[in-house]
Amino acid sequence: MNHVPKPGWVVAFLFICFFLPQVPVHGQMHRYWSTNLNEESSMLAGAVVGGGANVGSIYYNPALISSTKKSLFSFNASLFSWQFYNINNALGNGIDLKKSHFKIQPRFISYLFRFKSMPNITFEAAGFNKADAEIEFSKAVTSKQDIILSLPGEEKYFANFKYRYKYSETWIGIGASYSISDKLSFGISMFGTSKTMKYHFLTDINAGPQQDTVQTGGGENIPYYAAATTKYEYLTYNNYRLLWKIGTTYKIEKLSFGLNITTPSINIYSDNKSVSGRYNQSNISDPDGAENLPDFDIEDEQVKKELKVDSRDPFSVAFGIKYRDAKYMNTFYSTIEYFSGIEPYKMITAKVNTDITTGNIFDMIPNKDWLSYANGANQVVNIALAYKRKLNESFLLLGGIKTDFNNQIGLDYKDFEEYKTIYSVRYNLYHLTGGLLGTYRGSRFFAGLQYSLGVNRNLNQIINLSDPVEYNTEENGALQGNRQQNMDIIFNGISLFFGATISFGQVTDPEN
């Protein structure tokens, strides 16, 4: 039975989507497959490009929109999730960063509808959080060590490290699918995306004696002074973009095949733009002992029209297969998706200022484009496998596994090597999902669980605060030691999600 949507429904839907909260869901701008949408695609680990996406079709393969022969209103919410970060030797030997994070958030809402005047075309509108990440670390390190070469005895060493990364990506779109026959269909969807970034990175380090006056090695009494260095970065923006998905499906008896192409995104507009940075150093002795290194203070801030933001997305192509037995008792799914690389480029373009420090220091800065940020991505291929079992007329058991590879591991920034970048500890994720889906009077209700695991070992430490020297000539950093490749990260995430799909009309497909 076809259903003509009432205007009130459409207005209500658009209002909800427009004000859809941007609350964190686990994910990152450096990974592509952290997304969970509707009940079926979530518990099938996203292996649904060849079929089974249900109302998630607008994202996974818009050609599948027409496989649902009824009008649907759907919402999908994550009841709660826990995330556990353990980064061993992050700030030096034995200086670890640990964090647990609990959150509650909505995920996905959609309205799928058909018109009597166009029986072969099905439309869908949806709004959802595609990817979000939020993590914050704060650590203070203090000790007594003999660090300053020109002063005898021990000094008090104090280092303060702060890191905050918050990234949110919200999609709102509309799609349509045209059924040429019972076997072949084509579809297209268009999305407006909103990317929100807030980034804060700080290391503030001091070393000094605990006396009012200090006697040098030559017996001279000098007033108190401390050696110090600070590195500070702050960045925030909203970037609005457009992209399209084009898909097709073909069915042969028990098999169905799907192909979905996602275009690179187009930059439309940016707001809430702000970037600032500071790097200073004072009272640091030259390692050869002759005299002090030059003191300096480099600082700048730019906002709004002074900045250009361009947070790009790759081209991707996904291929999926679905197989189900003749009795509809068992269904198997697989999907593979290729994401193209993104050549390193300036994600944040700031104006080059000459008055950010003194003239001599400015001449020594290797990259005068001091506040601009570079970005880029490697090619990535992700794979997902899933299984669905019909338990009885009312309940389905679903499960799946998928990769979620980081696109910046080993990235070569080439000509942009001297530019600032968004720091992140890079690791791959693996997701294991499962749950139950029940039907009642044509509507669906579900509950599912996802476990995520990420491990990476022998990484470069963020900074070495455990073995500081007055000036590290190898890395050109004051009051810190050489970073070692012994940092390990272990990430564990558990998410429980639930939701419902409210249907209008009768079900004509056993799977739907």
C-alpha positions in Angstrom: 0.0 0.0 0.0 1.4 3.4 -1.0 1.3 6.2 1.4 1.3 9.9 0.7 3.1 11.8 3.5 1.1 14.5 5.3 2.7 18.0 5.3 2.7 18.0 9.1 4.9 15.0 9.2 7.4 16.5 6.8 7.6 19.8 8.6 8.1 18.0 12.0 10.8 15.8 10.5 12.7 18.7 9.0 12.5 20.6 12.3 13.8 17.7 14.3 16.7 17.1 11.8 17.7 20.7 11.7 18.0 20.9 15.5 19.5 17.4 15.9 21.9 17.6 18.8 25.6 17.1 18.0 26.4 14.9 20.9 29.5 12.6 20.8 29.5 9.2 19.3 32.7 7.3 19.2 34.6 8.0 16.0 37.3 10.2 14.6 38.0 12.4 11.6 40.8 9.9 10.8 38.6 6.9 10.4 35.6 6.3 8.2 33.7 3.3 9.6 32.8 4.3 13.1 29.3 5.1 11.9 26.2 3.3 13.3 22.8 4.2 11.8 19.5 2.2 11.9 18.9 -1.0 13.7 19.8 -3.4 10.9 22.9 -1.7 9.7 24.2 -1.2 13.2 24.0 -4.9 14.3 25.1 -6.1 10.8 28.3 -4.0 11.2 27.5 -1.9 8.2 27.9 -4.9 5.8 24.7 -3.9 4.0 25.7 -2.3 0.7 24.3 -5.4 -1.1 21.1 -5.4 0.9 19.6 -5.3 4.4 20.2 -1.6 5.1 16.5 -0.8 5.7 16.2 2.9 6.5 20.0 3.2 6.5 19.9 2.8 2.7 20.1 6.6 2.2 23.7 6.3 3.5 24.9 2.8 2.6 23.4 2.5 -0.8 20.5 4.8 -1.9 19.4 2.2 -4.5 18.2 0.1 -1.6 15.6 2.8 -0.5 13.1 1.2 -2.8 13.5 -2.3 -1.3 11.3 -1.1 1.6 7.8 -1.2 0.2 6.2 0.9 2.9 6.5 4.3 4.6 8.6 4.4 7.7 9.5 6.7 10.5 12.6 5.6 12.3 14.7 6.7 15.2 17.8 5.0 16.6 19.4 6.0 19.9 22.5 4.9 21.8 21.3 4.3 25.3 24.8 4.6 26.8 28.5 3.9 26.0 31.8 3.6 27.8 35.2 4.3 26.4 38.5 3.4 28.1 41.8 4.8 26.9 45.1 3.5 28.2 48.2 5.2 26.8 51.4 3.8 28.4 54.6 5.9 28.4 52.7 8.7 26.7 54.7 11.5 28.4 57.8 9.6 29.1 58.9 6.3 30.7 56.3 5.4 33.3 54.1 8.5 32.7 50.9 7.1 31.4 47.6 8.7 30.3 44.4 6.9 31.3 40.8 8.0 30.7 37.4 6.6 30.9 34.4 8.3 29.3 30.7 7.7 29.7 28.0 9.3 27.5 24.4 9.2 26.4 23.4 10.3 22.9 20.9 10.0 20.1 22.1 8.8 16.7 19.7 8.6 13.7 16.2 9.7 12.6 14.6 9.2 9.2 11.3 9.3 7.3 10.9 7.1 4.2 7.9 7.8 2.0 6.2 7.0 -1.3 3.8 8.9 -3.6 0.9 7.2 -5.4 1.7 9.2 -8.6 5.2 7.7 -8.7 4.9 4.0 -7.8 8.4 3.2 -8.9 10.2 5.9 -6.8 10.8 5.9 -3.1 12.1 8.9 -1.2 13.9 9.2 2.2 15.0 12.0 4.3 17.4 11.5 7.3 19.5 13.3 9.8 22.2 11.7 11.9 25.6 12.1 13.6 28.0 10.3 11.3 31.2 10.6 13.5 32.2 12.2 16.7 35.1 12.0 19.0 35.7 13.6 22.4 38.7 13.1 24.6 40.5 15.2 27.2 43.8 14.5 29.1 45.4 16.6 31.8 48.6 15.6 33.5 51.1 17.4 35.8 54.6 16.0 36.3 56.9 17.3 39.1 60.3 16.2 40.3 63.7 17.5 41.7 66.6 17.2 39.3 69.8 18.9 38.3 68.7 20.2 34.9 70.0 23.8 34.5 73.7 23.6 33.5 74.7 27.0 34.9 73.3 26.3 38.3 74.6 23.9 40.9 72.4 21.4 42.7 68.8 20.3 42.0 66.0 22.4 40.6 62.3 21.9 40.9 60.9 20.6 37.6 57.2 21.1 36.9 55.5 20.2 33.6 51.8 20.7 32.8 50.3 18.8 29.8 46.7 19.4 28.6 45.0 18.0 25.5 41.5 18.3 24.3 40.1 17.0 21.0 36.4 17.3 20.1 35.1 16.5 16.6 31.5 16.2 15.5 30.1 15.5 12.0 26.4 15.8 11.4 24.7 14.8 8.1 21.2 15.9 6.8 20.1 14.6 3.5 17.4 13.4 1.1 17.6 10.5 -1.4 15.5 8.7 -3.9 15.5 5.2 -5.5 14.0 4.2 -8.8 13.0 0.6 -9.4 13.5 -0.4 -13.1 12.3 -3.9 -12.3 12.1 -6.3 -9.4 15.8 -7.1 -10.0 17.4 -3.7 -10.8 17.2 -0.3 -9.1 19.2 2.9 -9.0 19.4 5.6 -6.3 21.0 8.9 -5.4 21.2 10.9 -2.2 22.5 14.3 -1.4 23.9 15.4 2.0 24.7 18.6 3.7 27.4 18.0 6.3 28.5 20.0 9.3 31.9 19.4 10.8 32.7 20.9 14.1 36.3 20.9 15.5 37.6 22.1 18.9 41.3 21.4 19.6 43.5 22.4 22.4 47.2 21.3 23.0 49.4 22.7 25.8 52.8 21.9 27.3 54.0 24.3 30.0 57.4 23.4 31.6 59.5 25.2 34.2 62.7 24.4 36.1 64.2 26.6 38.8 65.9 26.5 42.2 64.0 26.9 45.4 66.1 29.7 46.8 65.7 33.5 46.6 69.2 33.9 45.3 71.4 31.4 43.5 75.2 30.9 43.6 76.7 30.1 40.3 79.6 27.7 39.8 82.0 30.8 39.9 80.7 31.8 43.3 78.6 34.7 42.0 75.2 35.3 43.7 72.4 36.1 41.2 68.7 36.7 41.7 66.3 33.9 41.3 65.4 32.9 37.8 63.7 29.9 36.2 64.1 28.2 32.8 60.8 27.9 31.0 59.1 26.9 27.7 55.5 26.8 26.6 53.8 25.4 23.5 50.2 26.2 23.1 47.7 25.6 20.2 44.0 26.3 20.0 41.7 25.7 17.0 38.0 25.8 16.5 35.7 25.9 13.4 32.5 24.8 11.8 32.8 23.6 8.1 29.7 23.0 6.0 30.0 20.9 2.9 28.0 19.0 0.2 28.4 15.5 -1.2 26.5 12.9 -3.1 26.0 9.1 -3.1 25.1 7.1 -6.2 24.1 3.5 -5.9 22.7 0.5 -7.8 21.5 -3.0 -6.8 20.8 -6.2 -8.8 19.1 -9.3 -7.5 19.5 -12.9 -8.8 17.3 -15.4 -6.9 19.1 -15.8 -3.5 21.8 -13.3 -4.2 21.8 -9.5 -4.4 24.7 -7.2 -5.3 25.2 -3.6 -4.5 27.5 -0.8 -5.6 27.7 2.6 -3.9 29.9 5.6 -5.0 30.5 8.5 -2.6 31.8 11.7 -4.2 34.4 14.0 -2.6 32.7 16.7 -0.6 32.5 20.3 -1.8 33.4 23.2 0.5 30.4 25.6 1.0 30.9 27.8 4.0 32.7 28.0 7.4 32.0 29.9 10.6 33.1 30.0 14.3 36.7 30.1 13.0 39.5 30.8 15.5 43.1 29.7 15.7 45.8 30.8 18.1 49.3 29.6 19.1 52.2 30.5 21.4 55.7 29.2 21.6 58.2 30.7 24.0 61.5 29.8 25.7 63.6 31.7 28.3 66.8 31.2 30.3 68.0 28.1 28.5 71.7 27.5 28.3 73.5 26.7 25.1 74.5 23.0 25.4 78.1 23.9 24.6 78.1 26.0 27.9 79.2 29.2 26.3 76.1 31.3 26.9 72.4 31.2 26.9 70.3 30.5 23.9 68.2 33.5 22.7 65.0 34.0 24.6 61.9 34.3 22.3 58.2 34.5 22.4 56.2 33.7 19.2 52.4 34.3 19.4 49.5 35.0 17.1 45.8 34.7 16.9 43.5 34.9 13.8 39.7 34.7 13.7 36.8 34.7 11.2 37.6 36.3 7.9 41.3 36.0 8.4 41.0 32.2 8.1 40.0 29.7 5.4 38.8 26.2 6.4 38.7 23.3 4.0 38.2 19.9 5.7 38.1 17.5 2.8 36.5 14.1 2.3 37.7 11.3 0.0 36.1 9.6 -3.0 35.0 6.1 -2.1 33.4 3.1 -3.7 31.7 0.2 -1.9 30.7 -3.2 -3.1 28.4 -5.6 -1.2 26.9 -9.0 -1.5 23.9 -10.5 0.4 22.9 -14.2 0.3 19.9 -15.7 1.9 18.5 -19.2 1.8 15.2 -20.2 0.3 13.4 -20.3 3.6 14.7 -16.9 4.7 16.1 -18.4 7.8 19.8 -17.5 7.3 21.3 -14.5 5.6 24.9 -13.7 5.0 26.4 -10.2 4.2 29.7 -8.8 3.1 30.9 -5.4 2.1 34.2 -3.9 1.1 34.8 -0.2 0.7 37.8 1.6 -0.8 38.6 5.2 0.2 40.9 7.2 -1.9 43.9 9.0 -0.4 43.8 12.8 0.0 47.0 14.6 -1.0 48.4 16.7 1.9 46.9 20.2 1.8 46.3 23.2 4.0 43.1 22.4 6.0 43.4 25.8 7.8 44.9 28.7 5.8 45.9 31.6 8.0 47.4 35.0 7.0 51.2 35.2 7.2 52.0 37.8 9.9 55.5 39.2 10.3 54.9 40.8 13.7 54.4 37.5 15.7 57.8 37.9 17.2 61.1 39.9 16.9 62.7 40.3 13.5 65.7 38.0 14.2 63.5 35.2 15.6 61.1 35.5 12.7 63.9 35.1 10.2 64.9 31.8 12.0 61.3 30.3 11.8 61.5 27.6 9.1 57.8 28.0 8.1 56.6 31.6 8.2 53.0 30.3 7.6 52.9 29.8 11.3 49.2 29.4 12.1 48.2 27.3 9.1 47.4 23.6 9.6 48.0 20.7 7.2 45.9 17.6 6.7 45.8 14.6 4.4 44.9 10.9 4.3 46.2 7.6 3.1 44.2 5.2 1.0 42.1 2.8 3.2 40.1 -0.4 2.5 37.6 -1.6 5.1 35.8 -4.9 5.2 32.7 -6.0 7.0 31.1 -9.5 7.4 27.7 -10.2 9.0 25.1 -12.9 9.7 21.3 -12.8 10.4 19.3 -15.7 11.8 15.5 -15.8 11.9 14.6 -17.2 15.3 10.8 -17.2 14.8 8.1 -15.0 13.2 8.8 -12.1 15.6 12.6 -12.1 16.4 15.8 -12.0 14.4 19.3 -12.5 15.7 22.0 -10.3 14.0 25.8 -10.0 14.4 28.8 -8.8 12.5 32.4 -7.7 12.5 34.2 -4.9 10.7 37.5 -3.1 10.4 37.9 0.6 11.0 41.4 1.6 9.8 43.0 4.9 10.6 43.9 6.8 7.4 46.9 8.7 8.9 49.2 6.0 10.1 52.5 6.5 8.3 51.1 9.6 6.4 53.8 11.5 4.5 53.0 15.2 4.6 55.5 15.9 1.9 55.8 19.7 1.2 53.7 20.4 4.3 56.0 18.6 6.8 56.8 21.9 8.6 53.1 22.8 9.1 51.1 22.3 12.3 48.8 19.3 12.3 46.0 18.1 14.6 47.8 15.7 17.0 46.2 12.3 17.6 47.4 8.9 18.8 46.8 6.8 15.7 45.4 3.3 16.0 43.1 1.0 14.0 39.7 -0.1 15.4 37.8 -3.4 15.1 34.1 -3.5 15.9 32.1 -6.6 17.0 28.3 -6.1 17.0 25.2 -8.1 17.7 21.6 -7.9 18.9 18.0 -8.8 18.7 15.4 -7.3 16.4 11.7 -7.8 17.1 8.6 -7.0 15.1 5.1 -6.1 16.4 2.2 -5.1 14.1 4.6 -4.2 11.3 6.9 -2.0 13.4 10.4 -3.0 14.7 12.1 -2.7 18.0 15.6 -3.6 18.7 18.5 -3.7 21.2 22.1 -4.3 20.4 25.6 -4.2 21.7 28.9 -3.1 20.1 32.4 -3.9 21.4 35.3 -1.9 19.9 39.0 -2.7 20.3 42.0 -0.7 19.2 45.7 -1.4 19.9 48.9 0.2 18.6 52.4 -0.3 20.1 55.9 1.1 19.9 54.8 4.6 19.0 56.8 7.8 19.5 56.0 9.3 22.9 54.0 12.6 22.8 56.8 14.2 24.8 59.5 12.9 27.2 59.0 14.5 30.6 60.6 11.6 32.5 64.2 12.3 31.4 64.5 16.0 30.8 67.6 17.9 29.8 68.0 21.7 29.6 68.1 21.6 25.8 67.4 18.6 23.6 69.6 19.2 20.5 68.2 16.2 18.7 64.6 17.4 18.8 65.3 21.1 19.4 63.2 21.3 22.5 63.9 22.8 25.9 63.4 21.0 29.3 62.5 17.6 27.7 64.3 14.4 26.7 64.5 12.5 23.5 61.2 10.8 22.7 61.4 7.0 22.7 59.3 4.6 20.6 57.8 2.7 23.5 54.3 4.3 23.7 51.4 1.8 23.6 47.7 2.5 23.3 44.9 0.2 24.2 41.3 1.4 23.5 38.2 -0.5 24.6 34.7 0.7 23.9 31.3 -0.8 24.8 28.0 0.7 23.5 24.5 -0.4 24.1 21.9 1.0 21.6 18.2 0.7 21.1 15.6 2.1 18.8 12.4 1.6 16.8 11.0 1.8 13.3 7.4 2.8 13.1 5.8 1.6 9.8 2.8 2.8 7.8 1.2 0.2 5.5 1.8 -3.5 5.1 5.0 -5.3 4.8 5.5 -6.8 1.3 9.1 -8.1 1.7 9.8 -10.9 4.2 13.0 -9.1 5.2 11.3 -5.8 5.8 
